[in-house]
Amino acid sequence: MLAHSPAPPVPLKGSVEDDEYTCFICLDNVANSKLRPCGHSATCKGCAEELMNLKEPGPLCRKKIAEFDVGKWQSLIGEHRLWPTSLKNLSELASGEGFKISSESSSTGTRRRT
């Protein structure tokens, strides 16, 4: 079992525009590995290798890890600064597939609270 506990991602440079987050496990390196088949990008390459070697599940979904890819990942949500707004979108996001943005949800209008 890993000695580290999962922690939420922490922006390295303190800017919302920066798409680099620290590894959930070591909290030192950039999370640059995408675990498969779940598609979560939460660990650095070293921690992903350690998870594979120890046959540990993914730190977010606890699913078995078959392999991982290394690179810089930008999600559809990150590109559009959106959060899932429906159960369907949340389910699609959790599946690793992401979710599609309809023309209605990408309008530039804003809602105001009265």
Secondary structure, 3 states (H helix, E strand, C coil): CCCCCCCCCCECCCCCCCCCEECCCCCCCECCEEEECCCCCCECHHHHHHHHHCCCCCCCCCCCCCEEEECCCCCHHHHHCCCCCCHHHHHHHHCCCCCCCCCCCCCCCCCCCC
